[in-house]
Amino acid sequence: MTTKERRHHPRISALNLISYNCIDETEQIVAQGMGRTLNVSEGGILLETHSPIDPQNAIALAIGLEDELINIKGKIVFSMAGKDEKFEAGIEFFEMQDSTLDILKKFIKAFSEQ
């Protein structure tokens, strides 16, 4: 039995440092932290953190991609326990400038060609 792939964009394995702010419905920062990407696509990331992230909040991300720093907002699609006492959160991007998307596409293309 095969499972249907639901992703709109292919993901690449990539380890990048990330800073995040969790934002509630009143746009207040309710939590912040550091983590790393486990994989990246044009539509989202898999984020590994030391603390669980509440899926009720939106998330503002600052991601270091090679020599670039990009800022993206997203929603948490799922959050679960990961390996080695860490946590994983699937994040779908929902607010991104065109210039940020261009940087992300270049990074994904370069990484895919390696």
KOLKOL-715725 format. One line per field, with one value per residue: residue number from 1; y, x, z of N, C-alpha, C, O in turn; residue in three letters. Coordinates in pm, 1 decimal, m for minus. Layout:
REM KOLKOL-715725
pos c(NUM|...) $
n.v c(Y|...) $
n.u c(X|...) $
n.w c(Z|...) $
ca.v c(Y|...) $
ca.u c(X|...) $
ca.w c(Z|...) $
c.v c(Y|...) $
c.u c(X|...) $
c.w c(Z|...) $
o.v c(Y|...) $
o.u c(X|...) $
o.w c(Z|...) $
code c(ALA|...) $
//
This chain:
REM KOLKOL-715725
pos c(1|2|3|4|5|6|7|8|9|10|11|12|13|14|15|16|17|18|19|20|21|22|23|24|25|26|27|28|29|30|31|32|33|34|35|36|37|38|39|40|41|42|43|44|45|46|47|48|49|50|51|52|53|54|55|56|57|58|59|60|61|62|63|64|65|66|67|68|69|70|71|72|73|74|75|76|77|78|79|80|81|82|83|84|85|86|87|88|89|90|91|92|93|94|95|96|97|98|99|100|101|102|103|104|105|106|107|108|109|110|111|112|113|114) $
n.v c(m117.6|219.4|549.6|866.4|1148.9|1453.5|1697.7|2009.4|2103.9|1981.5|1859.4|1935.1|1791.3|1977.1|2146.9|2418.2|2702.2|2855.0|3115.5|3177.7|3321.7|3270.8|3359.3|3489.8|3510.4|3780.3|3902.5|3910.2|3823.9|3511.7|3311.4|3228.0|3114.7|2903.8|2693.0|2434.3|2372.7|2074.2|1988.8|2162.1|2345.8|2523.3|2577.3|2526.3|2413.0|2162.6|2185.0|2155.8|2163.9|2246.2|2268.5|2206.2|2333.5|2530.5|2446.9|2619.6|2873.9|3124.6|3150.0|3328.8|3329.7|3345.5|3262.7|3134.7|3108.8|2997.4|3273.3|3446.8|3596.3|3521.0|3622.9|3483.6|3413.6|3166.6|2884.8|2638.3|2313.0|2058.4|1921.2|1739.6|1490.3|1443.9|1305.0|1217.7|1363.0|1596.5|1818.2|1824.2|2026.4|2076.5|2324.6|2544.2|2788.9|3113.5|3383.7|3575.5|3770.5|3852.9|3874.3|3723.0|3469.6|3430.3|3407.6|3176.9|2988.5|2987.7|2885.7|2628.0|2520.2|2523.2|2352.0|2117.8|2043.1|1949.2) $
n.u c(84.0|60.0|140.9|m4.0|170.0|152.7|272.5|339.3|576.5|904.2|1115.4|1433.7|1703.3|1847.6|2056.7|2019.9|2072.0|1825.2|1619.0|1337.3|1011.4|720.7|389.2|92.6|m272.1|m318.0|m103.1|115.0|437.1|484.7|658.9|1001.1|1292.2|1570.6|1664.1|1697.3|1682.8|1557.8|1472.0|1394.5|1170.0|1008.3|765.2|765.1|913.9|1086.4|1130.4|1362.1|1372.5|1460.2|1256.0|902.0|669.2|383.3|110.9|m101.1|m14.5|112.0|421.6|723.1|1003.9|1358.9|1591.4|1908.7|2055.7|2315.2|2497.6|2292.8|2019.6|1695.6|1357.5|1056.4|709.1|496.1|267.0|210.0|193.0|215.3|333.5|568.5|729.7|1076.8|1394.5|1647.9|1558.7|1455.5|1237.8|1010.5|873.2|644.2|627.6|434.6|480.7|332.7|350.3|551.1|801.6|860.0|1133.1|1247.9|1146.3|1278.2|1547.1|1524.2|1448.8|1683.2|1867.9|1760.2|1776.3|2057.4|2140.0|2010.9|2148.4|2387.4) $
n.w c(0.0|m85.8|26.0|m22.7|m130.9|28.3|19.2|m139.0|m233.7|m295.0|m32.1|108.3|284.3|535.3|757.2|943.8|1147.2|1352.1|1471.0|1671.0|1730.6|1908.3|1847.8|1977.2|1934.1|1970.5|1866.4|2036.8|2163.2|2293.8|2347.4|2290.3|2113.4|2013.7|1742.7|1495.0|1144.8|1003.0|761.8|454.2|247.1|m24.5|81.9|355.7|671.8|866.0|1196.5|1458.2|1807.5|2152.5|2327.4|2350.1|2103.6|2105.4|1914.0|1879.3|1838.7|1610.5|1424.9|1407.2|1213.4|1193.8|973.3|906.4|605.9|446.6|358.6|403.4|583.4|649.6|705.6|804.6|838.1|986.0|1023.9|1271.8|1187.0|1289.6|1600.5|1782.7|1992.8|1945.9|1852.5|2096.2|2329.6|2220.3|2031.1|1753.3|1499.1|1243.7|1007.9|821.8|582.2|573.5|534.5|347.4|195.1|m152.5|m217.0|m16.2|m75.2|m318.7|m231.9|m76.2|m273.6|m433.5|m249.4|m201.6|m459.6|m503.0|m296.1|m368.7|m594.6|m506.9) $
ca.v c(0.0|341.1|668.0|979.5|1261.9|1570.7|1820.3|2078.0|2132.5|1882.6|1904.3|1892.2|1784.7|2090.2|2186.9|2561.4|2760.1|2931.1|3183.1|3186.7|3381.6|3222.7|3476.6|3452.0|3573.8|3925.8|3942.6|3920.4|3715.2|3432.2|3223.3|3243.2|3017.6|2870.4|2556.3|2414.1|2307.7|1938.1|1994.5|2290.8|2352.5|2655.9|2593.4|2506.7|2350.3|2078.8|2253.9|2081.8|2255.1|2184.4|2279.2|2190.5|2456.6|2521.8|2461.4|2724.1|3001.7|3145.3|3152.6|3415.5|3262.0|3406.8|3145.3|3160.3|3024.2|3034.3|3410.0|3525.5|3579.5|3548.1|3627.1|3423.8|3374.2|3040.5|2821.9|2507.6|2210.8|1953.0|1929.9|1607.9|1457.0|1399.0|1221.0|1271.9|1458.8|1719.8|1824.5|1858.9|2096.0|2102.2|2462.5|2586.0|2933.0|3182.3|3523.7|3582.9|3866.6|3792.6|3865.3|3610.7|3348.1|3416.0|3356.1|3039.3|2907.0|2972.8|2795.8|2492.8|2475.0|2495.2|2236.3|2000.3|2008.2|1895.1) $
ca.u c(0.0|139.1|79.2|m1.3|250.7|66.8|351.6|335.8|714.1|998.9|1197.2|1573.1|1762.0|1937.7|2070.9|2044.5|2029.0|1701.9|1567.5|1193.4|920.8|582.6|303.4|m47.1|m372.7|m313.5|27.3|214.4|533.7|458.9|774.4|1105.9|1398.2|1659.9|1652.0|1761.8|1599.6|1594.1|1454.8|1344.3|1109.6|953.3|640.8|774.7|1033.6|1077.2|1211.8|1398.7|1394.0|1480.1|1128.7|787.1|607.6|237.5|55.2|m204.2|48.8|186.7|564.0|806.6|1132.8|1476.3|1668.3|2036.0|2080.4|2449.2|2532.7|2169.2|1927.6|1561.1|1251.4|935.3|606.8|433.4|178.3|258.2|102.9|221.1|441.9|580.7|859.8|1173.7|1503.1|1741.4|1490.8|1425.4|1103.1|1003.4|750.7|627.1|581.5|394.4|497.0|214.8|377.2|689.5|825.2|910.4|1279.6|1277.6|1118.4|1386.5|1664.5|1492.1|1454.6|1824.5|1928.8|1709.1|1833.3|2200.0|2151.8|1963.9|2247.2|2509.4) $
ca.w c(0.0|m92.8|83.6|m113.9|m86.5|40.4|8.5|m267.7|m272.8|m242.8|80.5|109.8|418.1|555.5|896.6|952.0|1274.3|1340.6|1588.6|1650.8|1826.9|1900.7|1855.5|2003.4|1848.2|1988.4|1810.8|2143.0|2170.1|2414.3|2368.8|2189.9|2130.2|1903.2|1695.7|1365.9|1044.8|964.6|616.9|406.7|114.1|m50.7|155.5|499.5|728.7|984.8|1295.3|1579.3|1919.8|2283.4|2399.3|2260.5|2055.3|2109.9|1778.6|1875.3|1807.7|1486.4|1455.0|1324.2|1203.1|1132.0|931.3|841.9|488.6|400.8|399.0|407.5|695.2|600.3|805.7|750.4|935.1|951.7|1121.6|1314.3|1136.4|1390.7|1697.3|1845.6|2051.0|1847.1|1902.9|2195.2|2416.8|2147.7|1976.9|1611.6|1458.8|1101.7|993.8|687.8|566.6|524.4|507.2|301.9|88.3|m276.1|m211.4|72.1|m151.6|m416.4|m159.4|m39.4|m396.0|m471.5|m152.1|m227.3|m587.5|m483.3|m209.8|m444.2|m697.0|m442.8) $
c.v c(124.0|454.8|783.0|1093.7|1386.5|1701.3|1877.4|2101.3|2023.5|1942.9|1852.0|1887.3|1897.3|2125.5|2333.6|2611.8|2850.3|2994.7|3198.6|3259.6|3321.3|3341.6|3431.8|3531.0|3725.0|3984.8|3965.9|3800.4|3641.6|3333.9|3253.8|3142.2|3002.7|2725.0|2540.2|2347.0|2165.2|1920.0|2123.1|2271.9|2495.4|2682.2|2576.4|2441.0|2248.5|2136.4|2164.4|2182.6|2175.5|2185.4|2257.7|2326.7|2435.1|2545.2|2566.6|2858.8|3004.5|3152.8|3243.9|3358.2|3352.7|3290.9|3190.5|3059.8|3071.8|3175.8|3501.4|3496.7|3616.2|3541.0|3581.9|3396.9|3245.0|2994.5|2682.9|2403.9|2091.8|1977.5|1796.3|1591.1|1404.5|1307.2|1295.0|1383.4|1594.3|1709.8|1867.0|1924.6|2115.3|2239.1|2492.4|2738.2|2995.2|3329.1|3537.6|3686.4|3794.4|3776.0|3748.5|3479.2|3323.7|3358.0|3209.3|2946.6|2883.5|2874.7|2651.6|2437.0|2437.5|2369.8|2108.8|1952.2|1948.8|1745.2) $
c.u c(88.5|63.6|96.0|80.2|162.6|142.6|343.2|476.2|805.5|1082.5|1339.1|1619.8|1862.3|1938.6|2112.0|1995.7|1908.9|1669.1|1417.8|1124.1|783.2|491.5|159.0|m142.0|m377.8|m180.8|134.3|308.4|513.3|571.5|875.7|1214.7|1483.3|1635.5|1730.4|1662.7|1648.8|1573.4|1382.0|1278.5|1060.8|829.1|650.5|904.1|992.9|1178.4|1236.6|1432.8|1418.1|1352.0|1014.0|730.5|457.2|180.2|m54.8|m147.2|103.8|333.9|634.8|947.8|1238.5|1570.8|1797.0|2057.5|2209.9|2480.4|2411.2|2091.5|1789.7|1461.6|1121.4|838.1|542.1|335.0|232.4|153.5|99.2|340.2|447.2|718.4|949.5|1276.0|1582.2|1680.7|1467.9|1283.8|1109.5|869.4|753.2|564.2|553.4|404.6|365.7|238.5|524.9|699.4|881.2|1062.2|1322.3|1255.4|1228.0|1511.9|1643.3|1501.1|1599.2|1895.6|1887.9|1769.0|1980.8|2220.3|2112.0|2067.2|2373.8|2508.2) $
c.w c(0.0|m27.2|m13.5|m53.4|m85.9|22.9|m132.7|m322.8|m217.9|m129.4|64.8|254.9|431.0|703.6|900.1|1086.6|1251.1|1474.8|1565.6|1765.1|1803.4|1931.1|1876.5|1914.0|1863.2|1938.5|1917.6|2137.8|2302.5|2444.7|2259.6|2216.3|2007.3|1865.8|1567.7|1271.9|1027.1|814.4|581.4|271.1|93.7|33.5|304.9|542.2|835.6|1082.4|1415.5|1688.6|2048.0|2366.5|2302.3|2221.0|2050.6|1970.0|1768.0|1832.3|1665.8|1524.6|1355.0|1330.1|1143.0|1102.3|863.6|729.3|423.7|448.7|412.7|535.6|642.5|715.5|741.5|865.1|888.7|1057.2|1150.5|1275.2|1232.4|1481.6|1770.4|1908.7|1940.2|1910.4|2010.5|2280.6|2352.0|2093.3|1830.4|1583.3|1308.0|1086.1|847.6|680.2|519.9|494.3|472.9|190.0|m34.5|m272.9|m121.5|0.0|m255.2|m351.0|m124.4|m160.1|m439.5|m380.0|m180.0|m356.4|m570.1|m400.1|m282.9|m546.1|m638.6|m443.8) $
o.v c(132.1|457.3|795.0|1130.1|1421.3|1806.8|1804.1|2116.6|1977.7|2061.5|1741.5|1969.6|1911.7|2133.0|2368.7|2569.7|2912.5|2933.9|3229.2|3259.7|3320.8|3415.1|3346.6|3608.8|3792.9|4101.0|4034.0|3688.3|3701.2|3279.5|3299.4|3090.4|3077.5|2644.8|2620.6|2275.1|2139.0|1846.3|2184.9|2192.1|2578.6|2797.7|2607.9|2416.1|2249.5|2136.9|2103.9|2274.9|2053.9|2111.8|2287.9|2423.6|2334.4|2652.8|2599.4|2948.3|2900.9|3160.9|3237.5|3340.5|3428.9|3228.2|3274.8|2940.5|3173.8|3197.4|3622.0|3386.0|3728.3|3464.0|3634.2|3361.7|3217.0|3054.8|2618.6|2406.5|2031.8|2045.8|1745.0|1667.6|1330.6|1239.9|1417.9|1486.8|1696.0|1606.8|1936.8|1884.0|2163.9|2266.8|2469.1|2808.8|2937.7|3393.2|3515.0|3689.4|3688.2|3675.3|3682.7|3387.1|3209.1|3269.4|3127.2|2836.8|2772.2|2791.0|2562.6|2320.4|2332.2|2289.4|2003.5|1833.8|1902.3|1682.4) $
o.u c(182.9|m59.5|199.4|60.3|104.1|80.0|340.4|494.0|785.9|1115.5|1362.1|1579.8|1951.6|1833.5|2224.3|1890.6|1893.7|1689.4|1374.9|1170.4|734.2|513.5|108.6|m98.6|m435.6|m149.8|233.6|265.1|523.3|578.8|840.5|1228.0|1470.8|1591.7|1817.9|1572.2|1768.8|1646.8|1316.7|1324.6|1070.9|791.8|555.3|992.8|881.0|1298.4|1143.5|1511.3|1399.0|1340.6|1027.4|742.5|409.4|199.0|m97.5|m222.3|137.6|367.4|610.2|1004.2|1209.7|1624.0|1794.3|2075.4|2212.7|2489.1|2426.9|2097.3|1768.1|1478.8|1080.6|879.5|533.9|320.9|292.6|40.4|m6.1|435.5|344.4|810.9|905.2|1248.0|1583.3|1744.1|1461.5|1217.7|1202.0|766.0|851.3|459.3|637.3|344.9|295.4|152.9|612.3|615.1|942.3|1114.5|1422.7|1336.2|1267.1|1576.0|1733.5|1555.7|1634.7|1973.6|1972.9|1807.8|2024.1|2308.6|2172.2|2072.1|2459.8|2601.9) $
o.w c(78.6|m24.4|m79.2|62.5|m188.4|12.8|m231.5|m443.7|m105.3|m130.9|15.7|337.2|347.6|767.2|863.9|1135.0|1146.0|1579.8|1454.3|1879.1|1690.5|2027.4|1803.3|1829.0|1778.2|1964.5|1891.7|2111.2|2409.7|2554.9|2150.8|2327.1|1910.3|1948.2|1535.5|1314.0|1035.5|748.5|665.4|189.6|183.9|54.3|376.4|460.5|886.9|1054.9|1468.8|1666.8|2051.8|2464.5|2183.8|2295.9|1998.4|1913.3|1657.3|1793.6|1608.5|1642.8|1234.6|1438.1|1050.7|1193.9|773.9|753.9|354.7|569.6|431.8|589.2|596.4|809.9|637.8|975.5|769.1|1163.5|1064.5|1323.7|1254.2|1444.3|1814.9|1881.4|1852.2|2009.5|2015.4|2301.6|2421.1|2107.1|1788.8|1636.3|1251.7|1144.3|760.7|761.5|436.8|433.4|556.7|100.4|m22.4|m320.6|m149.1|12.2|m277.6|m407.5|m141.0|m149.4|m478.1|m425.5|m181.8|m361.9|m616.9|m430.0|m261.8|m579.2|m713.4|m394.6) $
code c(MET|THR|THR|LYS|GLU|ARG|ARG|HIS|HIS|PRO|ARG|ILE|SER|ALA|LEU|ASN|LEU|ILE|SER|TYR|ASN|CYS|ILE|ASP|GLU|THR|GLU|GLN|ILE|VAL|ALA|GLN|GLY|MET|GLY|ARG|THR|LEU|ASN|VAL|SER|GLU|GLY|GLY|ILE|LEU|LEU|GLU|THR|HIS|SER|PRO|ILE|ASP|PRO|GLN|ASN|ALA|ILE|ALA|LEU|ALA|ILE|GLY|LEU|GLU|ASP|GLU|LEU|ILE|ASN|ILE|LYS|GLY|LYS|ILE|VAL|PHE|SER|MET|ALA|GLY|LYS|ASP|GLU|LYS|PHE|GLU|ALA|GLY|ILE|GLU|PHE|PHE|GLU|MET|GLN|ASP|SER|THR|LEU|ASP|ILE|LEU|LYS|LYS|PHE|ILE|LYS|ALA|PHE|SER|GLU|GLN) $
//
